[in-house]
Amino acid sequence: MIRIRVEFFAMLREHAGRANEDIETDAGTAAELYAELSGRHSFPAIGSMKVAINQEFADLDSRLADGDAVVFIPPVAGG
């Protein structure tokens, strides 16, 4: 298991009911972590979600390591 710090923004914060969460997980990738969190917090489908790991944009199939900080960034509507 690894320990990850996850920060929630926009609709994800609303679903989680908090701004961040420290979790222990067996997730190996950002996509696996999102699936785990989605089951816990009823997040929407991953769709066009972006991810940053340790303050750098990454792919959803990026590997996670102990101590990583992960932010999932939902799509933003504007105009």
Beta strands, then each sheet from edge to edge (+ up, - down):
strand 1: 2-7
strand 2: 20-25
strand 3: 50-53
strand 4: 56-58
strand 5: 69-73
sheet 1: 2+ 1- 5- 3+ 4-
end
